[in-house]
Amino acid sequence: MRKKELTIKVCEYDAVEELPESDQKLLQAAREASKNAYAPYSKFCVGAALLLENGEVITGSNQENADFTDGLCAERVALFYANSTYPDQAVKAIAVTAQNSHGFLELPAQPCGSCRQVMVETEVRYNEPIRIIMDGRKYIQVFEGADNLLPFAFKPGDLE
């Protein structure tokens, strides 16, 4: 028998102003991106903003479809666009936010499992962790690396 211990590392901030300036700007870009969501069914508008190694900021918003499996989350919209447009640029950070008819969420917006898996593979692709900033009105959570969100992710080479 092997016994392993799992540790999740997260920093919580009470206000946007407590974040480093670059994180504040990225979070603001994600909030702006959430306004571009196409969410006629769920009314749940998500925005994501990425900071690339070259300083570019890429945004994405969720795009729904009547066949719910054909929609795409804001995080994957931004990550796939960045990876296809700037294939040689690592993703340094991603900010995620969400709003509904009551405004931005009280608790931090959390990426779904599929988005977490894409973040892990993006980290593997560039051999660099991604800073993940999850926005909420009560507090903001910051994770250094997707392993803190998806500790048992599939990774290229694991199945060889």
Backbone bond lengths (Angstrom), bond angles and torsions (degrees), N, CA, C in turn:
res aa  C-N    CA-C-N  psi(-1)  N-CA   C-N-CA  omega(-1)  CA-C   N-CA-C  phi
1 M - - - 1.458 - - 1.531 108.95 -
2 R 1.326 114.43 138.25 1.462 121.22 173.73 1.517 108.37 -113.52
3 K 1.280 116.12 138.46 1.453 120.50 176.34 1.528 107.41 -116.66
4 K 1.326 115.96 128.04 1.456 121.29 179.42 1.520 108.93 -121.86
5 E 1.318 114.47 150.65 1.456 120.19 178.07 1.515 109.25 -111.85
6 L 1.305 116.37 138.41 1.453 122.67 -178.92 1.524 108.23 -109.85
7 T 1.320 116.65 126.38 1.457 122.24 178.18 1.515 108.77 -122.71
8 I 1.310 116.52 128.69 1.457 122.67 177.33 1.529 106.83 -109.86
9 K 1.331 115.64 127.34 1.461 120.49 -179.46 1.519 109.10 -108.29
10 V 1.328 115.40 126.62 1.463 121.52 179.67 1.525 108.86 -145.42
11 C 1.332 115.40 143.90 1.460 121.59 172.33 1.520 107.24 -111.18
12 E 1.318 116.46 137.08 1.458 120.56 178.07 1.521 110.08 -116.12
13 Y 1.324 114.79 136.00 1.461 122.52 179.84 1.528 107.87 -119.20
14 D 1.324 116.33 140.00 1.465 120.63 -179.20 1.525 113.52 -81.68
15 A 1.324 116.71 -21.11 1.467 120.08 -177.73 1.523 109.95 -148.83
16 V 1.317 115.26 152.89 1.465 121.70 179.28 1.524 110.05 -56.85
17 E 1.320 116.49 -37.40 1.463 121.43 -176.50 1.527 112.91 -63.10
18 E 1.326 117.74 -18.68 1.461 121.42 178.19 1.527 112.37 -78.02
19 L 1.324 116.77 -18.93 1.465 121.40 -179.04 1.518 111.10 -73.39
20 P 1.338 117.90 154.69 1.466 119.59 170.36 1.534 109.26 -57.74
21 E 1.323 116.98 152.29 1.458 121.82 -175.37 1.528 112.80 -55.81
22 S 1.337 117.51 -39.96 1.470 119.69 -179.61 1.529 111.18 -64.45
23 D 1.330 117.49 -36.21 1.467 120.94 176.99 1.527 110.68 -69.08
24 Q 1.339 117.28 -37.86 1.463 120.89 177.89 1.528 110.42 -60.67
25 K 1.327 116.25 -45.05 1.471 120.81 -179.75 1.524 111.22 -64.72
26 L 1.324 116.49 -40.42 1.456 120.56 179.92 1.531 110.57 -66.22
27 L 1.316 116.77 -40.37 1.462 121.27 178.49 1.533 110.45 -65.11
28 Q 1.313 117.03 -39.37 1.460 120.22 177.38 1.525 110.57 -64.16
29 A 1.333 117.27 -39.33 1.471 120.99 177.49 1.531 110.19 -63.97
30 A 1.326 117.84 -38.41 1.466 121.22 177.50 1.529 110.63 -65.90
31 R 1.317 116.74 -40.92 1.472 120.25 178.01 1.524 110.66 -62.04
32 E 1.313 116.83 -42.73 1.468 120.72 177.25 1.532 110.45 -63.83
33 A 1.332 117.08 -40.96 1.470 121.16 -179.76 1.522 111.48 -63.05
34 S 1.333 117.37 -32.50 1.472 119.83 -179.07 1.525 111.41 -62.33
35 K 1.324 117.23 -23.29 1.468 121.31 178.04 1.529 111.46 -70.12
36 N 1.339 116.93 -17.57 1.465 121.41 -179.51 1.527 112.85 -95.29
37 A 1.319 116.86 4.94 1.464 120.07 -179.43 1.529 110.39 -63.24
38 Y 1.321 114.29 145.00 1.460 120.61 171.70 1.525 105.23 -108.99
39 A 1.341 115.16 95.38 1.462 120.66 -173.57 1.526 110.96 -133.00
40 P 1.343 117.44 58.92 1.462 119.64 -176.69 1.534 113.89 -70.14
41 Y 1.321 117.40 -17.40 1.466 120.66 -176.11 1.520 111.64 -95.86
42 S 1.313 117.18 -50.14 1.470 120.52 -177.17 1.522 112.50 -88.14
43 K 1.327 117.62 -24.27 1.468 123.07 -173.89 1.526 110.85 60.00
44 F 1.322 116.69 24.47 1.467 124.69 -178.62 1.523 107.13 -111.27
45 C 1.314 116.41 103.09 1.466 122.23 -172.29 1.527 110.54 -99.48
46 V 1.318 115.60 117.79 1.456 121.95 -177.20 1.523 109.57 -112.70
47 G 1.321 114.88 140.46 1.454 120.92 175.85 1.512 109.91 -126.98
48 A 1.316 116.40 144.95 1.458 121.82 176.93 1.519 108.08 -134.96
49 A 1.327 115.35 146.51 1.463 120.99 175.65 1.516 108.26 -137.52
50 L 1.329 115.43 133.46 1.467 121.99 179.74 1.515 109.71 -110.77
51 L 1.321 115.65 144.16 1.452 121.61 169.28 1.517 106.85 -108.26
52 L 1.338 115.95 119.98 1.455 120.81 179.21 1.527 110.26 -91.55
53 E 1.318 114.70 162.96 1.462 121.90 -179.18 1.529 112.33 -56.66
54 N 1.333 117.61 -31.74 1.469 121.65 -179.28 1.524 112.97 -84.94
55 G 1.355 117.39 4.57 1.457 121.56 178.87 1.514 115.01 92.80
56 E 1.340 117.04 -10.44 1.470 120.54 177.95 1.528 110.23 -64.32
57 V 1.323 116.20 143.26 1.458 122.36 173.04 1.524 107.18 -111.77
58 I 1.310 115.83 124.30 1.465 123.15 179.82 1.521 107.60 -113.07
59 T 1.324 117.36 133.19 1.461 120.22 178.89 1.521 111.02 -116.13
60 G 1.305 114.53 160.09 1.460 121.78 175.93 1.514 109.52 -152.29
61 S 1.317 115.86 156.78 1.462 121.33 175.79 1.524 108.02 -136.85
62 N 1.326 115.99 156.47 1.459 118.38 -179.23 1.524 110.25 -68.27
63 Q 1.335 114.68 145.26 1.456 122.94 -177.99 1.518 107.91 -129.39
64 E 1.326 116.19 107.44 1.463 120.67 -176.77 1.527 111.26 -89.29
65 N 1.318 114.22 166.94 1.449 122.74 179.21 1.524 106.36 -147.90
66 A 1.315 117.71 151.22 1.469 120.83 -179.87 1.526 111.29 -57.02
67 D 1.323 117.42 -33.73 1.464 121.37 171.09 1.529 104.61 -88.95
68 F 1.323 116.52 97.72 1.463 121.75 -169.60 1.528 113.67 -52.61
69 T 1.309 118.61 -28.12 1.468 120.02 -179.54 1.518 112.32 -71.23
70 D 1.336 117.59 -14.82 1.458 120.78 179.92 1.527 113.09 -91.61
71 G 1.321 118.12 -4.25 1.458 120.82 177.06 1.519 110.33 -76.64
72 L 1.320 116.78 171.78 1.455 120.71 -179.88 1.523 109.62 -142.86
73 C 1.319 114.72 138.85 1.463 122.20 179.98 1.520 111.36 -72.49
74 A 1.316 116.40 154.98 1.465 122.94 -179.77 1.527 111.55 -58.41
75 E 1.331 116.36 -40.81 1.463 120.43 -177.29 1.525 111.37 -62.10
76 R 1.344 116.09 -45.01 1.466 119.56 -179.29 1.520 111.71 -72.30
77 V 1.333 117.91 -34.39 1.466 120.02 175.30 1.530 108.32 -56.84
78 A 1.325 117.21 -49.53 1.465 121.39 -178.02 1.527 111.83 -67.86
79 L 1.324 117.52 -45.20 1.468 120.63 -177.99 1.527 112.25 -64.85
80 F 1.321 117.13 -44.68 1.460 119.66 -179.47 1.529 110.81 -66.31
81 Y 1.333 116.99 -39.25 1.459 119.65 177.81 1.535 110.06 -63.50
82 A 1.329 116.33 -46.28 1.469 120.22 -179.58 1.526 111.06 -62.19
83 N 1.327 116.82 -45.51 1.465 120.26 -177.61 1.530 112.10 -67.04
84 S 1.330 117.78 -29.31 1.466 119.27 179.78 1.526 112.10 -87.87
85 T 1.307 118.01 -30.05 1.463 121.33 -178.21 1.527 112.28 -87.93
86 Y 1.322 116.31 -35.74 1.467 122.02 -179.42 1.533 108.81 -126.09
87 P 1.329 118.20 66.49 1.468 120.75 -172.86 1.521 115.11 -64.95
88 D 1.318 117.59 -13.68 1.465 119.61 -179.73 1.534 112.19 -105.23
89 Q 1.336 117.27 10.65 1.466 120.93 -177.97 1.526 111.19 -113.39
90 A 1.320 115.56 120.57 1.470 120.67 178.00 1.523 110.09 -68.01
91 V 1.319 115.47 150.81 1.461 121.88 173.35 1.524 106.93 -88.01
92 K 1.320 116.33 118.67 1.462 121.40 -178.61 1.530 111.59 -85.35
93 A 1.350 116.45 -39.15 1.465 120.67 -175.94 1.518 109.94 -154.50
94 I 1.333 114.89 155.07 1.464 121.93 173.15 1.519 107.76 -136.25
95 A 1.328 116.18 134.97 1.462 121.99 173.21 1.523 107.66 -112.57
96 V 1.334 115.89 138.50 1.467 121.94 -178.04 1.520 108.78 -129.70
97 T 1.320 116.18 134.22 1.463 121.79 177.66 1.521 108.77 -140.75
98 A 1.313 116.49 162.61 1.471 120.45 178.47 1.521 109.79 -150.49
99 Q 1.326 113.91 148.16 1.460 119.78 176.15 1.519 109.78 -139.65
100 N 1.324 114.07 154.86 1.459 120.92 174.81 1.530 107.17 -130.12
101 S 1.299 118.11 -160.82 1.470 120.65 -176.88 1.527 112.77 -65.79
102 H 1.329 118.39 -15.42 1.465 122.53 178.74 1.529 112.46 -95.34
103 G 1.322 117.50 0.55 1.460 121.71 -178.32 1.518 110.98 106.74
104 F 1.334 115.56 -164.14 1.464 119.80 -180.00 1.521 109.68 -66.06
105 L 1.332 115.64 148.64 1.457 121.39 -175.03 1.525 112.22 -63.46
106 E 1.337 115.88 146.59 1.461 121.47 175.77 1.529 110.78 -65.98
107 L 1.334 115.90 -47.69 1.463 121.40 -177.84 1.528 109.70 -95.80
108 P 1.314 117.93 156.91 1.467 120.41 -177.36 1.531 113.25 -56.35
109 A 1.325 114.70 137.96 1.465 122.01 176.02 1.525 108.08 -71.05
110 Q 1.322 116.64 128.62 1.464 120.73 -175.21 1.520 111.36 -114.48
111 P 1.330 116.69 130.80 1.467 120.24 176.65 1.530 111.02 -63.32
112 C 1.322 116.10 146.44 1.465 121.26 176.70 1.529 109.56 -71.89
113 G 1.306 116.83 173.11 1.460 121.83 -179.70 1.516 113.36 -61.07
114 S 1.328 117.49 -39.99 1.463 120.27 178.99 1.523 110.84 -63.61
115 C 1.315 117.56 -42.32 1.465 121.10 178.95 1.526 110.62 -65.90
116 R 1.318 116.58 -39.08 1.468 119.97 177.44 1.525 110.38 -61.59
117 Q 1.333 116.75 -41.44 1.466 120.51 179.24 1.532 110.68 -63.64
118 V 1.329 117.59 -40.69 1.463 120.81 178.42 1.531 109.81 -65.19
119 M 1.320 117.27 -38.38 1.471 120.07 176.72 1.530 110.76 -61.65
120 V 1.331 116.58 -44.01 1.463 120.57 178.86 1.521 110.22 -59.00
121 E 1.329 116.64 -47.92 1.470 119.21 -178.72 1.522 112.16 -66.72
122 T 1.327 117.55 -31.77 1.463 120.28 175.54 1.526 109.65 -65.89
123 E 1.320 116.69 -40.15 1.470 120.19 176.05 1.526 110.73 -62.18
124 V 1.321 117.25 -44.32 1.465 121.38 179.33 1.528 109.69 -62.98
125 R 1.324 116.17 -42.98 1.468 121.45 -178.77 1.526 111.85 -56.38
126 Y 1.336 116.63 -41.82 1.460 121.10 -176.73 1.533 112.94 -103.67
127 N 1.329 116.13 -0.38 1.467 121.66 179.58 1.528 111.14 54.66
128 E 1.341 114.62 44.96 1.453 120.29 -177.30 1.531 109.71 -152.73
129 P 1.343 118.04 133.84 1.469 119.58 178.46 1.525 111.60 -70.21
130 I 1.311 116.06 154.25 1.460 122.91 177.00 1.529 108.20 -106.29
131 R 1.317 115.95 133.48 1.471 121.44 173.12 1.531 106.58 -79.08
132 I 1.322 117.50 124.45 1.464 122.26 -174.84 1.526 108.64 -113.62
133 I 1.324 115.90 119.42 1.469 122.80 -176.26 1.521 107.22 -112.67
134 M 1.322 116.64 116.92 1.466 121.38 -177.33 1.522 108.89 -112.80
135 D 1.329 115.39 118.05 1.459 123.91 -170.99 1.519 113.01 -86.86
136 G 1.318 115.55 135.63 1.454 123.06 171.48 1.518 108.56 -149.59
137 R 1.329 117.24 153.69 1.469 119.27 -179.66 1.522 111.78 -71.75
138 K 1.328 117.58 -33.44 1.469 120.09 179.07 1.519 111.82 -73.56
139 Y 1.320 115.83 -42.01 1.462 121.53 178.63 1.524 109.36 -163.01
140 I 1.323 114.47 164.97 1.461 122.55 -179.80 1.517 107.39 -119.48
141 Q 1.319 116.99 133.86 1.466 121.22 178.30 1.525 109.62 -106.12
142 V 1.329 115.87 140.69 1.454 121.73 178.03 1.520 108.52 -128.79
143 F 1.320 114.87 125.58 1.462 122.60 179.60 1.523 108.47 -115.57
144 E 1.298 117.10 138.97 1.467 122.02 175.03 1.521 107.71 -99.02
145 G 1.301 116.97 92.63 1.452 122.34 178.00 1.513 113.71 101.47
146 A 1.326 114.73 139.54 1.462 121.71 -177.23 1.528 113.16 -69.03
147 D 1.333 118.21 -18.79 1.468 119.67 175.78 1.525 111.24 -59.51
148 N 1.323 117.17 -25.73 1.458 121.09 176.89 1.525 112.28 -73.82
149 L 1.331 117.13 -18.61 1.465 121.43 176.53 1.520 112.73 -99.74
150 L 1.318 116.35 -28.38 1.462 121.50 -176.61 1.532 108.32 -142.16
151 P 1.326 116.40 75.91 1.472 119.86 -171.94 1.526 115.58 -65.69
152 F 1.311 119.01 -21.70 1.465 120.97 -178.92 1.528 111.09 -115.59
153 A 1.323 115.57 42.73 1.464 121.54 -177.41 1.508 111.93 -69.22
154 F 1.332 115.84 154.41 1.457 121.41 168.33 1.520 106.67 -71.90
155 K 1.327 117.02 137.02 1.464 121.25 177.39 1.503 108.16 -129.91
156 P 1.347 116.09 142.82 1.463 118.69 177.82 1.532 109.69 -52.18
157 G 1.293 115.35 134.69 1.460 120.54 -179.24 1.512 113.73 96.05
158 D 1.334 118.75 -19.18 1.459 121.93 -179.47 1.519 112.62 -64.37
159 L 1.319 117.09 -28.09 1.463 121.04 -174.19 1.537 112.03 -97.98
160 E 1.321 117.33 4.64 1.465 120.04 -178.47 1.520 110.50 -79.10
